[in-house]
Amino acid sequence: MSSEKSSEKPCRACMDFRTWAKRQKEVYNSEKGLQKKQDQAPITRNSGTQECPLDKDELGSKTWAFLHTMAAYYPNNPSQQQKADMNSFFHTFSRFYPCNACAEDMQEQLRHSPPETSSQEKLTQWLCRIHNEVNKKLGKPEFDCKLVNQRWRDGWQDGSCD
Ligand SMILES: Cc1cc2nc3c(=O)[nH]c(=O)nc-3n(C[C@H](O)[C@H](O)[C@H](O)COP(=O)(O)OP(=O)(O)OC[C@H]3O[C@@H](n4cnc5c(N)ncnc54)[C@H](O)[C@@H]3O)c2cc1C
């Protein structure tokens, strides 16, 4: 998944926190020549109150929140410039997303399924399908794309977000 060498500082945004912490320890121990059994110390998660760099999953869920919210507020009748800008945004985004494997995957998805920017409806549904492709790959449940405006713009019909 990652092309990093084991002696390099692990990319926190490219892996879940436990894997990152384990890799971090391996690098540290190999640098310091410590014995492997010291690797066995329990790995504790950051407290939610600390402001720490994001791991892959934190970065992922915050990024999806931003992307879906941006799509939810996209115009119903965008101008040619807005369509071009949105298309360009997703291609640029996919080249700079800090999780390399995720970014490469996104670039591949964009080749097969370019952004549909002709309206809010088209863009939100396209993004929902893209996210569902990632969900499928990760074994997560697929999201019902009919509910995307409730989830990201209007709040649930039962009023629980009001
Ligand atoms: C562009 C991108 C590519 C990624 N690629 C990878 C990868 O290749 N490998 C990897 O391990 N991780 C990848 N991730 C991270 C991964 O998708 C998750 O963000 C991460 O695993 C955390 O998942 P989560 O359970 O918090 O929910 P997330 O998948 O982050 O979803 C957040 C919330 O979005 C809503 N939601 C879920 N699905 C949809 C949908 N289809 N449409 C609209 N709303 C939805 C739900 O309410 C959910 O709680 C990627 C993230 C991004 C942004």
The ligand as an SDF file (V2000), in Angstrom:
LIG
                    3D

 53 58  0  0  0  0  0  0  0  0999 V2000
  -10.7060   10.6260   -1.2340 C   0  0  0  0  0  0  0  0  0  0  0  0
  -10.4630    9.6160   -0.1410 C   0  0  0  0  0  0  0  0  0  0  0  0
   -9.9340    8.3840   -0.4730 C   0  0  0  0  0  0  0  0  0  0  0  0
   -9.7010    7.4320    0.5290 C   0  0  0  0  0  0  0  0  0  0  0  0
   -9.1320    6.2490    0.1800 N   0  0  0  0  0  0  0  0  0  0  0  0
   -8.8150    5.3650    1.1520 C   0  0  0  0  0  0  0  0  0  0  0  0
   -8.1330    4.1540    0.8270 C   0  0  0  0  0  0  0  0  0  0  0  0
   -7.7980    3.8970   -0.3500 O   0  0  0  0  0  0  0  0  0  0  0  0
   -7.8350    3.2970    1.8520 N   0  0  0  0  0  0  0  0  0  0  0  0
   -8.1700    3.5810    3.1580 C   0  0  0  0  0  0  0  0  0  0  0  0
   -7.8740    2.7880    4.0480 O   0  0  0  0  0  0  0  0  0  0  0  0
   -8.8470    4.7110    3.4870 N   0  0  0  0  0  0  0  0  0  0  0  0
   -9.1630    5.5940    2.5170 C   0  0  0  0  0  0  0  0  0  0  0  0
   -9.8110    6.7590    2.8520 N   0  0  0  0  0  0  0  0  0  0  0  0
  -10.3110    6.9350    4.2460 C   0  0  0  0  0  0  0  0  0  0  0  0
  -11.6710    6.2160    4.3870 C   0  0  0  0  0  0  0  0  0  0  0  0
  -12.5460    6.4850    3.2810 O   0  0  0  0  0  0  0  0  0  0  0  0
  -12.4270    6.6510    5.6450 C   0  0  0  0  0  0  0  0  0  0  0  0
  -12.5240    8.0720    5.6850 O   0  0  0  0  0  0  0  0  0  0  0  0
  -11.7920    6.1920    6.9460 C   0  0  0  0  0  0  0  0  0  0  0  0
  -11.6400    4.7860    6.9120 O   0  0  0  0  0  0  0  0  0  0  0  0
  -12.6780    6.5700    8.1600 C   0  0  0  0  0  0  0  0  0  0  0  0
  -13.9520    5.9700    7.9560 O   0  0  0  0  0  0  0  0  0  0  0  0
  -15.2430    6.3170    8.8050 P   0  0  0  0  0  0  0  0  0  0  0  0
  -15.8190    5.0210    9.2380 O   0  0  0  0  0  0  0  0  0  0  0  0
  -14.9400    7.3730    9.7950 O   0  0  0  0  0  0  0  0  0  0  0  0
  -16.3040    6.9230    7.7360 O   0  0  0  0  0  0  0  0  0  0  0  0
  -16.0420    7.7030    6.4060 P   0  0  0  0  0  0  0  0  0  0  0  0
  -15.9530    6.7410    5.2610 O   0  0  0  0  0  0  0  0  0  0  0  0
  -14.9050    8.6580    6.5880 O   0  0  0  0  0  0  0  0  0  0  0  0
  -17.4020    8.5060    6.2280 O   0  0  0  0  0  0  0  0  0  0  0  0
  -17.7360    9.6250    7.0500 C   0  0  0  0  0  0  0  0  0  0  0  0
  -19.2350    9.7730    7.0620 C   0  0  0  0  0  0  0  0  0  0  0  0
  -19.6950   10.0000    5.7300 O   0  0  0  0  0  0  0  0  0  0  0  0
  -20.9890    9.4310    5.5460 C   0  0  0  0  0  0  0  0  0  0  0  0
  -20.9100    8.6100    4.3510 N   0  0  0  0  0  0  0  0  0  0  0  0
  -20.4220    7.3680    4.2130 C   0  0  0  0  0  0  0  0  0  0  0  0
  -20.4720    6.9750    2.9360 N   0  0  0  0  0  0  0  0  0  0  0  0
  -21.0220    7.9970    2.2410 C   0  0  0  0  0  0  0  0  0  0  0  0
  -21.3330    8.1880    0.8750 C   0  0  0  0  0  0  0  0  0  0  0  0
  -21.1100    7.2430   -0.0290 N   0  0  0  0  0  0  0  0  0  0  0  0
  -21.9020    9.3500    0.5170 N   0  0  0  0  0  0  0  0  0  0  0  0
  -22.1450   10.3200    1.4130 C   0  0  0  0  0  0  0  0  0  0  0  0
  -21.8760   10.2020    2.7190 N   0  0  0  0  0  0  0  0  0  0  0  0
  -21.2970    9.0440    3.1350 C   0  0  0  0  0  0  0  0  0  0  0  0
  -21.3360    8.6510    6.7800 C   0  0  0  0  0  0  0  0  0  0  0  0
  -22.2420    9.4300    7.5390 O   0  0  0  0  0  0  0  0  0  0  0  0
  -19.9910    8.5150    7.4920 C   0  0  0  0  0  0  0  0  0  0  0  0
  -20.1370    8.4770    8.8740 O   0  0  0  0  0  0  0  0  0  0  0  0
  -10.0340    7.7290    1.8780 C   0  0  0  0  0  0  0  0  0  0  0  0
  -10.5690    8.9810    2.1920 C   0  0  0  0  0  0  0  0  0  0  0  0
  -10.7770    9.9190    1.2090 C   0  0  0  0  0  0  0  0  0  0  0  0
  -11.3320   11.2730    1.5560 C   0  0  0  0  0  0  0  0  0  0  0  0
  1  2  1  0
  2  3  1  0
  2 52  2  0
  3  4  2  0
  4  5  1  0
  4 50  1  0
  5  6  2  0
  6  7  1  0
  6 13  1  0
  7  8  2  0
  7  9  1  0
  9 10  1  0
 10 11  2  0
 10 12  1  0
 12 13  2  0
 13 14  1  0
 14 15  1  0
 14 50  1  0
 15 16  1  0
 16 17  1  0
 16 18  1  0
 18 19  1  0
 18 20  1  0
 20 21  1  0
 20 22  1  0
 22 23  1  0
 23 24  1  0
 24 25  2  0
 24 26  1  0
 24 27  1  0
 27 28  1  0
 28 29  2  0
 28 30  1  0
 28 31  1  0
 31 32  1  0
 32 33  1  0
 33 34  1  0
 33 48  1  0
 34 35  1  0
 35 36  1  0
 35 46  1  0
 36 37  1  0
 36 45  1  0
 37 38  2  0
 38 39  1  0
 39 40  1  0
 39 45  2  0
 40 41  1  0
 40 42  2  0
 42 43  1  0
 43 44  2  0
 44 45  1  0
 46 47  1  0
 46 48  1  0
 48 49  1  0
 50 51  2  0
 51 52  1  0
 52 53  1  0
M  END
$$$$
